[in-house]
Amino acid sequence: MNLDPTKMADWQIAEAAEENIKPIQEIAAKLGLLEDELIPMGKAVGKIDYTKTWARIKNVKPGKYVDVTAITPTPLGEGKTTTTMGLVEGLGVLGKKPVGAIRQPSGGPTFNIKGSAAGGGLAQCIPLAPFSLGLTGDIDAITNAHNLCMVALTARMQHESNYDDERLAQIGLKRLDIDPERVQLKWAMDFCAQALRNITIGKGGKMDGYEMESGFQITVSSELMAILAVANSLADMRERIGKMVVAYSRSGEEVTTADLEVDGAMTAIMVNALNPNLVQTIEGNPVLVHAGPFANIAIGQNSVIADMLGIRMGDYLVTESGFAADIGFEKFWNLKCRYSGLKPDAVVIVATVRALKMHGGGPEVKPGKPLDPAYTQEELTLLEKGCENLIAHIETVKKSGANPVVCINGFYTDTEAEHNLVRKIAEANGARCAVSQHWLAGGEGARELAEAVVAACEEENQFRFLYDLELPLKARVEKIAVELYGADGVEWSDVAEKKITRFQNDPEASKMGMCMVKTHLSLSHDPTLKGRPKGWTLPIRDVLIYRGAGFVVPVAGDIKLLPGTGSDPGFRRIDVDVKTGKVTGLF
């Protein structure tokens, strides 16, 4: 089978590769799964029965643990998922037993501008259409559970407005006195729909609900997605869902899903979503797919459960963190690793020559316009300046004690001199460096990267968290801002100052993890500042609490929980071949 990424779109490569796709039972056998531990969901997709499998393998010695992160994202792309798939394939070429673990793509980016997040070229997972279009329904389950919570909330508000205390008592309800201006959730949908960010609900008469301002958020930003990512069992997930803060009463008391008596039903909807999904790379390596993206306000990682299983079923588990090392790896390091008890043996930082040139001050990239020659011709001055961003992320990884490996995700316009310059800078700053051609050549193209990762995994490391949970919340924010982002300090709004003080005085909240929210497009809070910004202060305008997930969430800047659809969305190119039923045009 001749698959040429230079002449074929990703979906065409996937379609051709799927002609020889391995049955999911064969992929399960590579993991050592027993027959009753696999739940087939078609020929090439399955779920792993977590409870049964974990009971059998929980005492197996874990393999090596590798996280893939990147430099600060640019419109030119870095290729984290492509590199993750390529590294899994490269480790397979070396004769290792690798397992990949990635997040399920959201329908929002798939139908908009980002694509399906399956990887690309000869380094992607298949089958592409099921992977991209809902897989086994986990995101749908989160959508439904989240919206059931909103149904419970709005119905309760309506009934409390229509009934007196005596009538409420007759039907077994205590007045919660919910403040309509302090509802913490919006309705969920898994599309980008800017027209639904702000809406009014409950219009009509008193039988039509409670009239108030509301809106929608993208499903993958739901706290339920964060809970799915960090839960370690059904019992743990059930307990966490019951702690979700949905709103506040007029007197300032938290109103939870348990107060609304909807937590059990929400859990019931999500029972099957607790089981990780199983697919494969083009070269037949196992890939676990579980939990979702949106690394700003959620954790941006695949699930703890998938990692706990995968690391015991292979000798290398390769996972991926959303966005760059300042956001994705920081949350992997200080949140996910606390929950799982695992520590990384190596961390891959993905960079491209073109993206580094943009960080060095390269010309603006405009959709639909030809790239400036600075990106397609040798330009060492811009490249060297842009490597300041790479150095910042190397330093972040080294601060964790993990061993960094820089992956130059190769592109055909790169020159040998450009690769040599990045390698020289990476090595001078304490990182291994490898050029990888996985997009073009699959596992064989990733051989150098795989060898560098194996070597890094064999070295001792001194993995440690950035902060202890005894450190005050405010001090943790300042530590992250100064030591990882490079800020001069933190500026707190009055609202944020009051909330962080209140949470610090709460014995439970003060020991929670810190889930920072800021733009992914810069090390700073300002998305226009590329490279390694200096002389700035991080503004914290609000602080949220995710009691179910176990996060205190400081918010820097304005984060849209429902992205918008662009003028040239991906859905314009997606279609179905009516003769074969095959989906075309995914990217």
Residue pairs with C-beta under 8 A, 6 or more apart in sequence:
1 16
1 17
1 19
1 20
3 13
3 16
3 17
3 122
3 282
5 13
5 120
5 121
5 122
5 439
5 440
6 412
6 440
8 16
9 587
10 115
10 118
10 119
10 120
10 121
10 124
10 128
10 586
10 587
11 128
11 583
11 584
11 585
11 586
11 587
13 121
13 122
13 124
13 282
14 118
14 124
14 126
14 127
14 128
14 282
14 586
15 128
15 582
15 584
17 126
17 282
18 44
18 126
18 127
18 128
21 43
21 44
21 126
21 127
21 280
22 44
22 280
22 284
23 43
23 44
24 38
24 40
24 41
24 42
24 43
24 44
24 45
24 46
24 278
24 280
25 38
25 40
25 46
26 284
27 46
27 278
27 279
27 280
27 284
27 286
28 37
28 38
28 46
28 48
28 278
28 286
30 97
30 284
30 285
30 286
31 99
31 278
31 286
31 313
31 314
32 57
32 313
33 48
33 53
33 313
34 52
34 53
34 56
36 49
36 52
37 48
37 49
37 52
37 53
37 56
38 46
38 47
38 48
38 49
38 278
39 46
39 47
39 48
39 49
39 275
40 46
41 47
41 136
41 277
42 130
44 126
44 127
44 130
44 279
44 280
45 127
45 130
45 131
45 135
45 136
45 277
45 278
45 279
46 277
46 278
47 136
47 272
47 275
47 276
47 277
47 278
48 275
48 276
48 277
48 278
48 288
48 309
49 275
50 274
50 275
50 276
50 305
50 309
51 233
51 234
53 309
54 305
54 308
54 309
57 309
57 312
57 313
58 312
60 312
60 313
61 312
62 311
62 312
62 317
62 342
63 97
63 311
63 312
63 314
63 315
63 316
63 317
64 315
64 316
64 317
64 345
64 346
64 457
65 307
65 311
65 317
65 319
65 342
65 343
65 344
65 345
66 87
66 316
66 317
66 318
66 319
66 344
66 345
66 346
66 347
66 348
66 453
66 457
67 319
67 320
67 321
67 329
67 332
67 344
67 346
67 347
67 348
67 402
68 80
68 83
68 84
68 87
68 318
68 319
68 320
68 321
68 347
68 348
68 350
68 407
69 80
69 320
69 321
69 324
69 325
69 328
69 329
69 332
69 347
69 348
69 349
69 350
69 393
69 397
70 78
70 79
70 80
70 323
70 324
70 325
70 328
70 349
70 350
70 351
70 393
71 78
71 324
71 325
71 349
71 350
71 351
71 355
71 356
71 359
71 389
71 390
71 393
72 324
72 326
72 359
72 389
72 393
72 520
72 521
72 522
72 523
72 530
73 323
73 324
73 355
73 520
73 521
74 354
74 355
74 358
74 359
74 365
74 521
74 530
75 358
75 365
75 367
76 352
76 354
76 355
76 358
76 365
76 375
77 352
77 355
78 350
78 351
78 352
78 355
78 409
79 120
79 350
79 352
79 409
79 439
80 320
80 321
80 350
81 102
81 117
81 118
81 119
81 120
81 124
81 320
82 119
82 120
82 121
82 123
82 124
82 409
82 438
82 439
83 123
83 348
83 350
83 407
83 409
83 436
83 438
83 449
84 100
84 102
84 119
84 318
84 319
84 320
85 100
85 102
85 118
85 119
85 123
85 124
85 125
85 281
85 282
85 287
85 438
86 119
86 122
86 123
86 436
86 438
86 439
86 442
86 443
86 445
86 446
86 449
87 98
87 318
87 348
87 407
87 436
87 438
87 446
87 449
87 450
87 453
88 98
88 99
88 100
88 281
88 285
88 287
88 318
89 98
89 122
89 123
89 281
89 282
89 283
89 285
89 438
89 442
89 443
89 446
90 436
90 438
90 443
90 444
90 445
90 446
90 447
90 449
90 450
91 98
91 316
91 318
91 443
91 450
91 453
91 454
92 98
92 281
92 283
92 284
92 285
92 443
93 443
93 444
93 446
93 447
93 450
94 447
94 450
94 451
94 454
96 314
96 315
96 316
96 450
96 454
97 314
97 315
97 316
98 285
98 314
98 315
98 316
98 317
98 318
99 285
99 286
99 287
99 288
99 310
99 311
99 313
99 314
99 316
99 317
99 318
100 125
100 281
100 285
100 286
100 287
100 288
100 310
100 317
100 318
100 319
101 287
101 288
101 289
101 290
101 302
101 306
101 307
101 310
101 317
101 318
101 319
101 320
102 117
102 125
102 287
102 288
102 289
102 302
102 319
102 320
103 117
103 289
103 290
103 291
103 292
103 293
103 300
103 301
103 302
103 320
103 322
104 131
104 135
104 138
104 139
104 277
104 289
104 290
104 291
104 292
105 116
105 117
105 118
105 131
105 132
105 292
105 293
106 139
106 190
106 218
106 219
106 220
106 292
106 293
106 294
107 133
107 134
107 139
107 190
107 191
108 190
108 191
108 192
108 218
108 220
108 563
109 115
109 116
109 117
109 192
109 293
109 563
110 116
110 117
110 132
110 133
110 570
110 586
111 191
111 192
111 565
111 569
111 570
111 571
111 574
112 192
112 563
112 565
112 566
112 569
112 570
112 571
113 566
113 568
113 569
113 570
114 570
115 570
115 586
115 587
116 128
116 131
116 132
116 586
116 587
117 293
118 124
118 125
118 126
118 128
118 131
118 132
119 125
119 281
120 439
121 438
121 439
121 440
121 442
122 282
122 438
122 439
122 440
122 441
122 442
122 445
123 281
123 282
123 438
123 439
123 442
123 445
123 446
124 281
124 282
125 131
125 279
125 280
125 281
125 282
125 287
125 289
126 279
126 280
126 281
126 282
127 279
128 583
128 586
129 582
129 583
129 586
130 279
131 279
131 289
132 583
132 586
133 583
134 140
135 277
135 289
136 272
136 277
137 272
137 273
138 228
138 272
138 273
138 277
138 290
138 291
138 292
139 190
139 219
139 220
139 292
140 190
141 269
141 270
141 272
141 273
142 188
142 219
142 220
142 222
142 224
142 225
142 228
142 270
142 273
142 292
143 188
143 189
143 190
143 219
143 222
144 269
145 224
145 241
145 266
145 267
145 269
145 270
146 185
146 187
146 188
146 219
146 222
146 224
146 266
147 187
147 188
148 262
148 265
148 266
148 269
149 185
149 244
149 246
149 257
149 260
149 262
149 266
150 185
150 186
150 187
150 188
151 262
152 257
152 260
152 261
152 262
153 178
153 183
153 185
153 246
153 247
153 255
153 260
154 201
154 202
154 209
154 210
155 209
156 173
156 176
156 178
156 260
157 178
157 180
157 210
157 212
158 202
158 206
158 209
158 210
159 168
159 173
160 168
160 173
160 175
160 176
160 177
160 178
161 206
161 210
162 206
165 175
168 174
168 175
176 249
176 255
176 259
176 260
177 249
177 250
177 251
178 247
178 248
178 249
178 250
178 255
179 247
179 248
179 249
179 250
180 210
180 212
180 213
181 213
182 247
182 248
183 212
183 214
183 246
183 247
184 245
184 246
184 247
184 248
184 544
185 217
185 222
185 223
185 246
185 247
186 214
186 215
186 216
186 217
186 561
186 562
187 196
187 214
187 215
187 216
187 217
188 216
188 217
188 218
188 219
188 222
189 196
189 216
189 218
189 219
189 562
190 218
190 219
190 220
191 218
191 565
192 218
192 562
192 563
192 564
192 565
192 569
193 216
193 562
193 564
193 565
194 562
194 563
194 564
194 565
196 215
196 216
196 562
197 215
197 216
197 560
197 561
197 562
198 213
198 215
199 213
199 214
199 215
199 216
200 211
200 212
200 213
200 214
201 209
201 210
201 211
201 212
201 214
202 208
202 209
202 210
202 211
202 212
203 211
215 562
216 562
217 561
217 562
218 294
218 561
218 562
218 563
219 225
219 292
220 292
220 293
220 294
220 298
221 294
221 296
221 297
221 298
221 561
221 562
222 298
223 244
223 298
223 546
223 548
223 549
224 241
224 244
224 266
224 270
224 548
225 291
225 292
225 294
225 298
226 298
226 299
226 515
226 546
226 548
226 549
226 551
227 237
227 240
227 241
227 244
227 548
227 549
228 237
228 270
228 273
228 274
228 290
228 291
228 292
228 303
229 290
229 291
229 292
229 298
229 299
229 301
229 302
229 303
229 304
229 336
229 549
230 240
230 299
230 303
230 304
230 335
230 336
230 339
230 549
230 550
231 237
231 240
231 274
231 303
231 304
231 305
232 304
232 305
232 308
232 339
232 340
234 267
234 271
234 274
237 267
237 270
237 274
238 263
238 264
238 267
240 548
240 549
240 550
241 257
241 263
241 266
241 267
241 270
241 548
242 256
242 257
242 258
242 263
242 548
243 256
243 257
243 258
243 547
243 548
244 256
244 257
244 263
244 546
244 547
244 548
245 254
245 255
245 256
245 545
245 546
245 547
246 255
246 256
246 257
246 259
246 260
247 255
248 254
248 255
249 255
254 547
256 263
256 547
257 263
257 266
257 548
274 305
276 288
276 289
276 290
276 303
276 305
276 306
276 309
277 288
277 289
277 290
278 286
278 287
278 288
278 289
279 287
279 289
280 286
280 287
281 287
282 442
283 442
283 443
286 310
286 313
286 314
288 302
288 306
288 309
288 310
289 302
289 306
290 302
290 303
290 305
290 306
291 299
291 301
291 302
291 303
291 306
292 298
293 300
293 322
294 300
294 322
295 301
295 321
295 322
295 323
295 327
295 328
295 331
295 520
296 323
296 327
296 517
296 518
296 519
296 520
296 559
297 515
297 517
297 544
297 553
297 555
297 559
297 561
298 515
299 331
299 335
299 336
299 515
299 549
299 551
300 321
300 322
300 323
300 327
300 328
300 331
301 319
301 320
301 321
301 322
301 328
301 331
301 332
301 335
301 336
302 319
302 320
304 336
304 339
304 340
306 319
307 317
307 319
307 336
307 340
307 342
308 340
308 342
310 317
310 319
311 317
311 342
316 453
316 457
319 332
320 328
321 328
321 329
321 331
321 332
322 328
322 331
322 520
323 520
324 393
324 520
324 523
325 347
325 349
325 393
325 396
325 397
326 392
326 393
326 396
326 484
326 485
326 523
327 516
327 518
327 520
329 347
329 393
329 396
329 397
329 400
330 396
330 466
330 480
330 484
330 516
331 515
331 516
332 344
333 344
333 400
333 402
333 465
333 466
334 465
334 466
334 467
334 513
334 514
335 513
335 514
335 515
335 551
337 343
337 344
337 463
337 465
338 465
338 513
343 402
343 461
343 463
344 400
344 402
344 461
344 463
345 402
345 403
345 456
345 457
345 461
346 402
346 403
346 404
346 405
346 453
346 456
346 457
347 397
347 400
347 402
347 403
347 404
347 405
348 404
348 405
348 406
348 407
348 449
348 453
349 390
349 393
349 394
349 397
349 404
349 405
349 406
349 407
349 431
350 407
350 409
351 390
351 406
351 407
351 408
351 409
351 422
352 408
352 409
352 411
353 383
353 408
353 411
353 413
353 414
353 418
353 419
353 422
354 371
354 375
354 411
354 413
355 386
356 382
356 383
356 386
356 387
356 389
356 390
356 422
357 374
357 375
357 379
357 382
357 383
357 386
358 365
358 375
358 386
358 530
359 385
359 386
359 387
359 388
359 389
359 390
359 530
359 531
360 381
360 382
360 383
360 384
360 385
360 386
360 387
360 388
360 531
361 382
361 385
361 386
361 530
361 531
362 372
362 374
362 375
362 379
362 382
362 386
363 372
363 374
363 375
365 371
365 372
365 375
367 566
367 568
368 568
374 382
375 413
376 413
377 413
378 415
378 417
378 418
379 418
380 417
380 418
380 421
383 418
383 421
383 422
384 421
384 425
385 531
386 530
386 531
387 421
387 422
387 425
388 531
388 532
389 523
389 530
389 531
389 532
390 406
390 422
390 425
390 426
391 425
391 429
391 532
392 486
392 523
392 532
394 404
394 406
394 426
394 429
394 430
394 431
395 429
396 484
397 404
397 431
398 404
398 430
398 431
399 466
399 483
399 484
400 463
400 464
400 465
400 466
401 461
401 462
401 463
401 464
402 461
402 463
403 432
403 456
403 457
403 459
403 461
404 430
404 431
404 432
404 456
405 431
405 432
405 433
405 434
405 449
405 452
405 453
405 456
406 422
406 423
406 426
406 431
406 432
406 433
406 434
407 433
407 434
407 436
407 449
408 414
408 419
408 422
408 423
408 433
408 434
408 435
408 436
409 436
409 438
409 439
410 419
410 435
410 436
410 437
410 439
410 440
410 445
412 440
419 435
422 433
423 433
423 435
426 432
426 433
427 433
432 452
432 455
432 456
433 452
434 448
434 449
434 451
434 452
435 448
435 449
436 445
436 446
436 448
436 449
437 445
437 446
438 445
438 446
438 449
439 445
443 450
466 479
466 480
466 483
466 484
467 475
467 476
467 479
467 480
467 514
469 511
469 512
469 513
470 511
471 479
472 504
472 510
473 500
473 503
473 504
473 509
473 510
473 514
473 552
474 492
474 500
474 501
474 504
476 514
477 490
477 500
477 514
477 516
477 538
477 540
477 554
478 489
478 490
480 514
480 516
481 487
481 489
481 490
481 538
482 488
482 489
482 490
485 518
485 523
485 524
485 538
486 523
486 524
486 532
486 533
486 534
487 524
487 536
487 537
487 538
488 535
488 536
488 537
489 537
489 538
490 537
490 538
490 539
490 540
491 537
491 538
491 539
491 540
492 500
492 540
493 539
493 540
493 541
493 542
495 541
495 542
495 543
496 540
496 541
496 542
496 543
496 554
496 555
499 542
499 543
500 540
500 543
500 552
500 554
503 509
503 510
503 543
503 545
503 552
504 510
508 547
509 545
509 547
509 552
512 545
512 547
512 550
512 551
512 552
513 550
513 551
513 552
514 551
514 552
514 554
515 546
515 549
515 551
515 552
515 553
516 553
516 554
516 556
517 553
517 554
517 555
517 556
517 557
517 559
518 524
518 525
518 538
518 556
518 557
518 559
519 525
519 526
519 527
519 556
519 557
519 559
521 527
522 528
522 529
522 530
522 533
523 529
523 532
523 533
524 533
524 536
524 538
525 536
525 538
525 539
525 556
525 557
526 533
526 536
526 557
529 536
538 556
539 556
539 557
540 554
540 555
540 556
541 555
541 556
541 557
541 558
542 554
542 555
543 552
543 553
543 554
543 555
544 552
544 553
544 555
545 551
545 552
545 553
546 552
546 553
570 585
570 586
570 587
573 585
573 587
574 583
574 584
574 585
574 586
575 583
575 584
575 585
576 582
576 583
576 584
577 584
